[in-house]
Amino acid sequence: MSRLRRILRYVRSSSALKYVVVLVAGVAIVGFLDENSVWSHIRNRRTIDELQAEIKLYREQYERDRAQLRRLDADPKAIEKIARERYFMKMDDEDIFVLSDDEPAISNQSDETTE
């Protein structure tokens, strides 16, 4: 406790040191501790940049979907193509074979025999 008192006395007696302490405390509060600190602004700017990139991605996806809708309205063969590819629809005289790249599940059969 006596060290703290000695430090405080030294700060009170030195006029230049008072300003340095106040300046350091102010920079710490404004830079890091305050709700509107520089650190918060940097974090918010990073978040804004990420959200703007996401908005750009969604706008591109929207334009692709809009072009596909226009194509579907104009061309009946496009509707047939989507019905066949996505929903596996077929004509009455056709057969559909769906090929899958999935590996078959390995069954766990035990080699135990009962007598």
C-alpha positions as CSV (number, residue, x, y, z in Angstrom):
1,M,0.0,0.0,0.0
2,S,2.9,2.3,0.7
3,R,4.2,1.8,-2.8
4,L,0.9,2.9,-4.3
5,R,1.0,6.0,-2.1
6,R,4.5,6.8,-3.2
7,I,3.5,6.4,-6.9
8,L,0.5,8.7,-6.4
9,R,2.6,11.3,-4.7
10,Y,5.1,11.2,-7.5
11,V,2.3,11.6,-10.1
12,R,0.8,14.6,-8.2
13,S,4.1,16.3,-7.9
14,S,5.1,15.9,-11.6
15,S,3.0,18.1,-13.8
16,A,4.0,16.4,-17.1
17,L,3.3,12.9,-15.8
18,K,-0.3,13.9,-14.9
19,Y,-1.0,14.6,-18.6
20,V,0.7,11.4,-19.7
21,V,-1.4,9.3,-17.4
22,V,-4.6,11.0,-18.4
23,L,-3.6,10.7,-22.1
24,V,-2.8,6.9,-21.7
25,A,-6.1,6.3,-19.8
26,G,-8.1,8.2,-22.5
27,V,-6.5,6.3,-25.3
28,A,-7.2,3.0,-23.5
29,I,-10.9,3.9,-22.9
30,V,-11.5,5.3,-26.4
31,G,-9.5,2.6,-28.2
32,F,-10.5,-0.6,-26.4
33,L,-12.9,-0.3,-23.5
34,D,-15.7,2.0,-24.7
35,E,-18.8,0.7,-26.5
36,N,-17.9,2.8,-29.5
37,S,-14.2,2.0,-29.5
38,V,-11.9,1.7,-32.4
39,W,-11.8,-2.0,-31.8
40,S,-15.6,-2.2,-32.2
41,H,-15.4,-0.2,-35.4
42,I,-12.8,-2.6,-36.9
43,R,-15.0,-5.6,-35.9
44,N,-18.1,-3.9,-37.4
45,R,-16.3,-3.0,-40.6
46,R,-15.2,-6.7,-41.0
47,T,-18.8,-7.8,-40.5
48,I,-20.1,-5.3,-43.0
49,D,-17.6,-6.6,-45.6
50,E,-18.7,-10.2,-45.0
51,L,-22.3,-9.3,-45.3
52,Q,-21.7,-7.3,-48.5
53,A,-20.0,-10.3,-50.0
54,E,-23.0,-12.5,-49.0
55,I,-25.4,-9.9,-50.6
56,K,-23.4,-10.1,-53.9
57,L,-23.6,-13.9,-53.8
58,Y,-27.3,-13.8,-53.3
59,R,-27.8,-11.2,-56.1
60,E,-25.9,-13.4,-58.5
61,Q,-28.0,-16.5,-57.5
62,Y,-31.2,-14.4,-57.9
63,E,-30.2,-13.3,-61.5
64,R,-29.5,-17.0,-62.4
65,D,-32.8,-18.1,-61.1
66,R,-34.6,-15.2,-62.8
67,A,-33.0,-16.1,-66.1
68,Q,-34.1,-19.7,-65.7
69,L,-37.7,-18.6,-64.9
70,R,-37.7,-16.6,-68.1
71,R,-36.5,-19.6,-70.0
72,L,-39.2,-21.8,-68.5
73,D,-41.9,-19.3,-69.4
74,A,-40.7,-19.1,-73.0
75,D,-39.6,-22.7,-73.8
76,P,-41.8,-25.7,-73.1
77,K,-38.9,-28.0,-73.8
78,A,-37.0,-26.4,-70.8
79,I,-39.9,-27.5,-68.5
80,E,-39.7,-31.0,-69.8
81,K,-35.9,-31.0,-69.3
82,I,-36.2,-29.9,-65.7
83,A,-39.0,-32.4,-65.0
84,R,-36.9,-35.2,-66.4
85,E,-33.6,-34.3,-64.7
86,R,-34.8,-33.2,-61.2
87,Y,-38.0,-35.1,-60.7
88,F,-37.3,-38.3,-62.8
89,M,-40.5,-37.9,-64.7
90,K,-40.8,-40.0,-67.9
91,M,-43.0,-40.7,-70.9
92,D,-45.3,-43.7,-70.8
93,D,-43.1,-45.8,-73.1
94,E,-39.7,-45.0,-71.3
95,D,-37.8,-46.5,-68.5
96,I,-35.5,-44.5,-66.2
97,F,-32.3,-45.8,-64.7
98,V,-30.9,-43.8,-61.9
99,L,-27.1,-44.3,-61.4
100,S,-25.6,-43.4,-58.0
101,D,-22.1,-42.9,-57.0
102,D,-22.8,-43.8,-53.4
103,E,-21.0,-46.8,-52.1
104,P,-23.1,-49.7,-50.8
105,A,-23.5,-50.1,-47.1
106,I,-21.5,-52.9,-45.6
107,S,-23.6,-55.2,-43.5
108,N,-22.2,-56.4,-40.2
109,Q,-23.1,-60.1,-40.2
110,S,-21.7,-62.2,-37.5
111,D,-20.0,-65.5,-38.1
112,E,-21.7,-67.1,-35.1
113,T,-23.5,-70.3,-35.6
114,T,-26.0,-71.9,-33.3
115,E,-26.2,-75.6,-32.9
